[in-house]
Structure formats: structure tokens, C-alpha cells
């Protein structure tokens, strides 16, 4: 059985994710990690900058909104990703409608129990179809514009009553999320700057200029499994299942379909592709400042091999990663942007002097790149708060 020592796994991470050697173009960088996380609007920009030669904010805007070589849509774990246009058919078929039956059932229960709809399924289908018809007629529309012509979208739902996390949410938010997760609509340009989380909406078919091509789900899941293992392998079964959001059965069948072979990860069972077992050459030292929810930080469920003992400071209580500092495939600290615009760093591991100097240099470069833009993570972590509140 092929054994992958810790140093080699870290070396592969740096090479495969274009952190040790940046990619020549943006699409290559995004596809190398399957897709860039996009739940936080600034994350794909900062992730792309860390992986692409001479990257500018305009490069991603052009790829997303003008050339549409990249598409932002709901995929694995019902999470927003920026993925290659050429991958969209396989990926949507592999994850299926991400707004699961259980989620829809809960929404229907809320609609009925809060007196909004006596027949919530019929109500929801009708409102959803009217949203689709409106977008077909307009081309694009904001949630505010849709609420103006579809009165039902103006209603609000109460959730978590009596809980600290309880509150209200607009029905428009839930309906638009349902349609986006079902791969019927897509987020277009944001309103305002690239850090905005308010978007125009469009039909996905109109955005692509074609309908999605259905791929057999079994074939699609095997293909996605190969893509995941190419980017993140070797990985454990739990890593694959967590990252994709699949059931245990689907993950098992995808492993078989991918032709993956079992490997040894320091005594634990892992998986890699049989044509991808050659040793990885260790390059020169590398440093990277990655944003909150970066795909590398979020690429595995079992993170101790690159995170050490710092999870409680670098992740929030729901498992969302904050901004991290990487050195040779290991997380060695975190960073944050203060109100002044300063990029401040906090090392959690002892580094050689030359590495510390490179961390400081990269922080200064990121500060210059951001200029007047301020980026606060949507999901804040203990270390990020410590740095910004000093």
C-alpha cells in the first residue's frame, strides 16, 4: 500500500492548489481546487489573488460577468462556489438539487404554521414559477424588484423563536435560495462594489446561453470524486463525504466508480487515484495569506495534518475558517484587516526569520492590493476578532 507521509501531503497541497507556484490564468487556478468558495463575496477574489500571477479584481469580474468562463452557483454542501463553465453540467448533476427535500419540507411547514399558506406546496410552486417568468421577461432583477411585482415575496418568516439565534427572514430570500440551489437561477453582478452580497438574479439557462446538460448522476459523482482526489487527495472517506455533502452510500459508490485505490495516511486509511501515486517533489519554501473560507483551508474534514492544534482560534463554532497564514503546507497563524486598512498578522507557530520576513512582506503586499477596500469575514473567528479589536 502506498504511504503518504505528512511532508508529502503538504507538498502536494502547495503544488496542486497553485500556492507554491501561481497559475498563469484565473480559470486554471479556480479549476485546480474544483472551485473557489464564494459564500463570503470577497473570498473568491482573495483566493484567486493568492493563486494567480498578476491578478486584479477586474480579472474575476470579467470572467464572471462578461466572458462567463466562471459561474457562481450553489453546489457542494449547499455552498456557493465559483467554478469553470465547462464543469457546470457535471457538478450540478453530481450534487443534485442542493435544496434537499427535507429543507423544502421545513419551509412548507413554516409557511403553513405561520399562516401564510394553507397549501404550502402549491403556494411555493406558484410563487417560484412567477419568479422564473419574471426573470425570463426582464433578463435580470434584484430581490427588491421581484418583491415589487410578486406581493407574496414581501412576507417574512420567523425562525428560532425564543432562541438566541432566532429572528425573521424574508420569504424572497428563501425562495431565491431554493431556486438557485435547484440550479434554475444564478447570481449575476452585485449591487455596488465587489465586496457586496446583494446581487441581481438571472435564469441560469439565460446566463449560460443554453440549458444545463443532464449527466447521469452516478457518472457525475464518479467524475467529481476524481476531480476531488486530483485536487485534495490523498484524502479520507470522511473528507470526501463531508466536502461533497453526499450520503455514505453515494460517496462509497463514487469511490468505486472513480477507480480510487486505498493508501496509508500515517496509519489511517485514505484514498488516491491509481494514476496519481508518484512522489511529489518538494519545492522551495512558500508563504500564503488565504482568506476566510478559502477552498484549501476548507478542503478536508480531518484537518489536523495541516492545522495542528489551532482550530479553536482559526474556525468559528460552526466550522467556518477565518483568514489563515500558510507556510509550506501548514497553517501557522492568522491575519485580519483593521479599520485603518492595515493587514495585521498573528503567528501561532515558531518560524525561521526568513519566513517571518516573507509573511510581513506578503501582508504589506495584500494591504497595498486592497487599498481603500475593507474586507471583514462574514463568519468571524476568535483570532480574527483578537487582531482587529486590539
N, C-alpha and C positions, 0 to 999 in steps of 0.2 A: 504494500500500500504506500502510495506517495505521501511523504510527510512534508508539511509546510511549517517551517519554524517561524517564530514571531517576526524576525527581521525581514524575512522574505515576504510575508504578508504585507508588512508596512511598505516595503519597496514596490510591490505590485500596486498598492493603493496610489502611491505617488505617480507612477508611470501611467496607469490606466485612467486616472482622473485628471491628467494633464496639470498636476500640481508641481511635479518635479521638472516638467518641460511643457510650457504652454503650447496650446494648439495654434495653428495658423489661422483658423477661422472659427467663427462662433458656432455654426451648426455642428461642426466636428466636436467641439468642446461639450455642447449640450448632449449630443447623442452618446458620447463616451460614458456618461453616467446615466444613460437611458433618458433622463430628463432632469431639468432644473426645478427644484421646489419653487412654488410661486404663491403659497398661502399668504406670505408676507410680501407685499408688492416690491419692496426693494431687494429681496433675496436673489431673484434671477439676475439682476444687474450686477450685484456684488459677486455672485458666484461666477458669472461669465467673466468679469474682470480678472478674477483670480486664476482663470484657466486659458485666457486668450491673449495673444500678442496684440499690443496697442489697441486695446478695447476702449470704445467710447459708448456712452449711454445711447447715442443715436444709432449705433450698430444694432442693438437689440430692438429698438423701436422700428427700425427699417425691416428687420427680419420678421417681426411680429405683425406689423400693421400694413406695410407696403408690399414687400415681396411675399410675405406669409410663408416663408420657409420654415418657420417655427409656429406652433399653435399652443395657446394656453387653454387647457381643459382639465376637467376632473377625471382622475384616473385612479391609481393605486391608493388604497385606504381612503377613498373619497377625498383625496388631497389634490390640490391644484398643482399641475406640472406644466412646464414649458417643454414641448417635445418636438421632434422633427416631423414635418408634414408627411414625409414618406413612411413614418411609423404609425400614423394615427389609426389606420384600419386595424392593424394587428393589436395595438394596445387597447383600443376600445372593445374589441372582441374578446381580448384576454381577461379584462376585468369585468365585462358585462355592464349593465346599468348600475352604476355605483350607488344610486339611491335605492337601497335594498327594500324588499317587500316589507320588512319589519319597520323601517323608517317611515314608509308611506302609511302603514297601518297606524303608527303613532300619530302622524299628522292628521289622518282622518278622525282618530279618536278625539284629538284636541278640537278639531272643527265642530264635531258633534257635541262634545261635553261642554263647550263654551258657547253653545247656542248659535253658532254661525251657519251651520248647515245640517238639516235633518238627514239628508242623504249625502254624506261627505264624499263618497267615491264619485258620484255623478257630478256633484258640485266641482270637485277638483278637476275632473276630466274636462268639464266645460270651460272653466277658467283657464286651464292650461292651453286648450285649443285656441281660445281667444287671444292669448299672448302670442302664440305661434302665428296666427293670422295677422295680428297687428305688426309683428316684426317682418312678416313676408311683404306687407304693404309698404312699410316705412323703410325697410332696409336695416336701420339701426334705431334703437331707442334706449333711453335711460329708464331706470325703475320709476322715477318721478313721472316721466312722460306716460309710461304704461298705466300708472295709477290714475292719471287724469282721465283716461278713456275706459278703464276697466274698474268700476267702483269697488268690486269685491276685493281688489288688491289693497284697498285702503284700510281694511280691518287689521286688528292686532290680536296676537295670541299671547296668553300668559303662560309662563313656564316656571317650574321650580318654586311654586308658591310656598312661602314660609322658609325657604332655604336662602343661605347667604348668596348663592349664585343665581337666584331667581330673578325674574324680570319680565319684560314684554319684548316681542319681536313682531315685525310687520309680516303679514301674510305674503306680501310681494317678495320678501327675502326668501321665504321657504319655497314658494312656487318656482321662483327663478333658479334656486339651487337645485330643485328637483329636476327641472328641465335641462339644466347644464350637466348634472350628474348622469342624466339619461342620454347625454350626447346629442341633444336636439338643438341647444343654443350654446353660444360661446361668448365670452367676454371680449369686447373689442378694445378700443382706445380708452384709457382712463380719462376722467374729467379732471383737468388740471395737470399737475406735474407727474413724473414717472413714479413717484412715491405714493400716489393716491390709490385708494382701494375702492373708489367709486368708478364704475365702468359703464360704457354703452354696451348694449346687448344686440346680438345678431343671430340669425339661424346659422347653425354650423354648416349646413349644406351650401348656403349662400356664401359664407365666408371662404369655404374651400373651393367654391365653384363647381361642386359635384356632390353627389350623395356619398355617404360612407359605403365602403365595400365590405360586405359581411365576410368574415373569415371564420371557418369552423372553430368554435371555442376551444376544443381540445388541441388543435394545431396551434392556435394563437397562444394558448398558455404554455405549450412546449417551447414556442419561439421566444416568448417573453422570459421564460426560465433560462434559456441560453443567453439572452441579452443580459439578464441579471448576473449570471455567473461569469460572463465575459468581463463585466464591469466590476463586480463586487466579489467574485469568487477568489479563493475558496470561501465558502460560507456554510453555515449550518442549516439544517432543515427549518429550525425555528426562525432563522434570519430570513429565509426565502418566504416562509408563510407570513411573517409579520410585515415584511416590506410590500408584498403584493396585496395582502388582505384576504388571501384565499383561505378556503377551508383546508383542513388537513388532507382530505381526500383529493382535492384539486391540486394541492402542492405535491403530493406523492405521485400522482399521475403525470404531472408536468415534469418532474424529475426523471421519471422513466422515459417519457417521450423525448426529453432533451438528450438522452444518452449519457447523462452525468455519471461520473464514477466516484466512489467513496474515497476520501482521503483522510489523513490523520492531521488534526489540528492540536498539537500538544496533548495528545491522549484522548481528545474528543473527536467525535465523528463529524466530518464535513463533506462538502461536495464540490467538485470541479468538473470542467468539461474534459473529456479524454484527449482532445487535441490541444489542450492548454496546460500541460503539465511541465513544460520546460522551465528551468530555473530563470528567475528574473535578475538581471544584472543590477547591482546597487550603484546608483549614480552618485554624483556629488551631493552634499547636504542641500536641503531645500527648506524654505520657510513659506508659510501661507497664513494670511489672516482671512478666515472664512466667516461669512455672515451667519446670523441666526437661521436655523432650519436648512443649512446647506446640505445638498444631497450626500456629500461624503460623510458628514457627521451623523446623518440620519439613515445611512445605508445598511445598518445591521441592527438586529435586536440585541445580540450579545456584543457589547462594546468594550469590555474590559481590556482587550488586547491593544486598543489604541487610546483608551480613555483613562486608564489607570484607576485611581480612586477619586476622581474629581466630578463624578456625575451629579452629586447633590448640589454642587455650586454652578455647574455649567448647563444644567437642564432644569426646567420648571417641574412642578408636581405632576404634570400630565405627559411628561416625556418629550417636551419641545426643547430643542437645543438652542442655546444662545450663541453669540459670536465667540469663535474659538481661534486660538493660535496653534498652528501645527509646525512641528519640526521633524522631518524625516519620518512621516507617517504616524506620529504620536501627537495627541493633544497635550500641550504643555502650558496652556493658560487661556485667558480670555481677554477680550478688548471691548471697548464701548466708546461711543461718541458723546462727549459732554456738550452742554448747551452752547459753549463757546465755539464748537466745531472741532475741538482738539480730539484726536484719537488717542485715548489712554489705554495702556496695556497693563496686564497683571499676570506675571509668570507664576505658575504653580509647581514647576519643576526647575531644578538647577541646570542651566545651560552653559556651554562654553562661552567665553567672552565674545568670540566672533559671531556666534549665533544670536546672542543678546543684541549686538550691534545691528545685525540684519533685521531683527524684529523691530527695533526702533526705526530703522530706515524704511521698512515697509509701512509702519504706522504713519510716518510722515508723508510717504507717497500716497497712501489712501486718503489722508487728510487733504492733500492738495487736489486729488481727483474729485473728491466730494465738493470742495469749495464751500459755497453757501448752503448746500443741501444738508438737511438734518435727517438722520435715519434712526428711529427708535424701534426696536423689535416689538412686534405685536404681542409676543409672549415673553415676558421679562423673566430673567433668571436671577438668582441671588448674587452671583458675581457681577453681572451687568449692572445691577442696582448699586452694589457697593462702589463700583468705579464711578458711576455717574453722580452719586449722591455725596461724594467726598467734597 
